[in-house]
């Protein structure tokens, strides 16, 4: 299925998750489970100082686990934006609930070839070097990318 989003004159595809993202999710989950286990561990309710230390540790682990889970679930998207007026292709790094940041911009005159496979969309310059590479997720993504590229760069496809 298409993991990208189509907005007006742009086509965006979610960036592939990296190992650190999975590590943050896993460690956050481990901290939250450890917090629950610490709260459920048998301890006399009449002992003041050990109970207070245990609750401080549990709250710290809960907050740390939630922060790790949030950072691990923050999906960054790589987005290709086509500006027909300025004849420019913009590569934008988009995060949820934040403004996009332009990573690179390439003039249409610098684009020599677009290679679209089931796994990758690659925009190459006139010398054959890859300018932008966006991962795709199967034949449906490839068809959607071809349709988007035809409207913006009909001279290449």
Secondary structure as a PSIPRED ss2 file (coil, helix, strand):
# PSIPRED VFORMAT (PSIPRED V4.0)

   1 X C   1.000  0.000  0.000
   2 X C   1.000  0.000  0.000
   3 X C   1.000  0.000  0.000
   4 X E   0.000  0.000  1.000
   5 X E   0.000  0.000  1.000
   6 X E   0.000  0.000  1.000
   7 X E   0.000  0.000  1.000
   8 X C   1.000  0.000  0.000
   9 X C   1.000  0.000  0.000
  10 X E   0.000  0.000  1.000
  11 X E   0.000  0.000  1.000
  12 X E   0.000  0.000  1.000
  13 X E   0.000  0.000  1.000
  14 X E   0.000  0.000  1.000
  15 X C   1.000  0.000  0.000
  16 X C   1.000  0.000  0.000
  17 X C   1.000  0.000  0.000
  18 X C   1.000  0.000  0.000
  19 X H   0.000  1.000  0.000
  20 X H   0.000  1.000  0.000
  21 X H   0.000  1.000  0.000
  22 X H   0.000  1.000  0.000
  23 X H   0.000  1.000  0.000
  24 X H   0.000  1.000  0.000
  25 X H   0.000  1.000  0.000
  26 X H   0.000  1.000  0.000
  27 X H   0.000  1.000  0.000
  28 X H   0.000  1.000  0.000
  29 X H   0.000  1.000  0.000
  30 X H   0.000  1.000  0.000
  31 X H   0.000  1.000  0.000
  32 X H   0.000  1.000  0.000
  33 X H   0.000  1.000  0.000
  34 X H   0.000  1.000  0.000
  35 X H   0.000  1.000  0.000
  36 X H   0.000  1.000  0.000
  37 X H   0.000  1.000  0.000
  38 X H   0.000  1.000  0.000
  39 X H   0.000  1.000  0.000
  40 X H   0.000  1.000  0.000
  41 X C   1.000  0.000  0.000
  42 X C   1.000  0.000  0.000
  43 X C   1.000  0.000  0.000
  44 X C   1.000  0.000  0.000
  45 X C   1.000  0.000  0.000
  46 X C   1.000  0.000  0.000
  47 X C   1.000  0.000  0.000
  48 X H   0.000  1.000  0.000
  49 X H   0.000  1.000  0.000
  50 X H   0.000  1.000  0.000
  51 X H   0.000  1.000  0.000
  52 X H   0.000  1.000  0.000
  53 X H   0.000  1.000  0.000
  54 X H   0.000  1.000  0.000
  55 X H   0.000  1.000  0.000
  56 X H   0.000  1.000  0.000
  57 X H   0.000  1.000  0.000
  58 X H   0.000  1.000  0.000
  59 X H   0.000  1.000  0.000
  60 X H   0.000  1.000  0.000
  61 X H   0.000  1.000  0.000
  62 X H   0.000  1.000  0.000
  63 X H   0.000  1.000  0.000
  64 X H   0.000  1.000  0.000
  65 X H   0.000  1.000  0.000
  66 X H   0.000  1.000  0.000
  67 X H   0.000  1.000  0.000
  68 X H   0.000  1.000  0.000
  69 X H   0.000  1.000  0.000
  70 X H   0.000  1.000  0.000
  71 X H   0.000  1.000  0.000
  72 X H   0.000  1.000  0.000
  73 X C   1.000  0.000  0.000
  74 X C   1.000  0.000  0.000
  75 X C   1.000  0.000  0.000
  76 X E   0.000  0.000  1.000
  77 X E   0.000  0.000  1.000
  78 X E   0.000  0.000  1.000
  79 X E   0.000  0.000  1.000
  80 X E   0.000  0.000  1.000
  81 X E   0.000  0.000  1.000
  82 X E   0.000  0.000  1.000
  83 X E   0.000  0.000  1.000
  84 X C   1.000  0.000  0.000
  85 X C   1.000  0.000  0.000
  86 X C   1.000  0.000  0.000
  87 X C   1.000  0.000  0.000
  88 X E   0.000  0.000  1.000
  89 X E   0.000  0.000  1.000
  90 X E   0.000  0.000  1.000
  91 X E   0.000  0.000  1.000
  92 X E   0.000  0.000  1.000
  93 X E   0.000  0.000  1.000
  94 X E   0.000  0.000  1.000
  95 X E   0.000  0.000  1.000
  96 X C   1.000  0.000  0.000
  97 X C   1.000  0.000  0.000
  98 X C   1.000  0.000  0.000
  99 X C   1.000  0.000  0.000
 100 X C   1.000  0.000  0.000
 101 X E   0.000  0.000  1.000
 102 X E   0.000  0.000  1.000
 103 X E   0.000  0.000  1.000
 104 X E   0.000  0.000  1.000
 105 X E   0.000  0.000  1.000
 106 X E   0.000  0.000  1.000
 107 X E   0.000  0.000  1.000
 108 X H   0.000  1.000  0.000
 109 X H   0.000  1.000  0.000
 110 X H   0.000  1.000  0.000
 111 X E   0.000  0.000  1.000
 112 X E   0.000  0.000  1.000
 113 X E   0.000  0.000  1.000
 114 X E   0.000  0.000  1.000
 115 X E   0.000  0.000  1.000
 116 X E   0.000  0.000  1.000
 117 X C   1.000  0.000  0.000
 118 X C   1.000  0.000  0.000
 119 X C   1.000  0.000  0.000
 120 X E   0.000  0.000  1.000
 121 X E   0.000  0.000  1.000
 122 X E   0.000  0.000  1.000
 123 X E   0.000  0.000  1.000
 124 X E   0.000  0.000  1.000
 125 X E   0.000  0.000  1.000
 126 X C   1.000  0.000  0.000
 127 X C   1.000  0.000  0.000
 128 X C   1.000  0.000  0.000
 129 X C   1.000  0.000  0.000
 130 X E   0.000  0.000  1.000
 131 X E   0.000  0.000  1.000
 132 X E   0.000  0.000  1.000
 133 X E   0.000  0.000  1.000
 134 X E   0.000  0.000  1.000
 135 X E   0.000  0.000  1.000
 136 X C   1.000  0.000  0.000
 137 X C   1.000  0.000  0.000
 138 X C   1.000  0.000  0.000
 139 X H   0.000  1.000  0.000
 140 X H   0.000  1.000  0.000
 141 X H   0.000  1.000  0.000
 142 X H   0.000  1.000  0.000
 143 X H   0.000  1.000  0.000
 144 X H   0.000  1.000  0.000
 145 X H   0.000  1.000  0.000
 146 X H   0.000  1.000  0.000
 147 X H   0.000  1.000  0.000
 148 X H   0.000  1.000  0.000
 149 X H   0.000  1.000  0.000
 150 X H   0.000  1.000  0.000
 151 X H   0.000  1.000  0.000
 152 X H   0.000  1.000  0.000
 153 X C   1.000  0.000  0.000
 154 X C   1.000  0.000  0.000
 155 X C   1.000  0.000  0.000
 156 X C   1.000  0.000  0.000
 157 X C   1.000  0.000  0.000
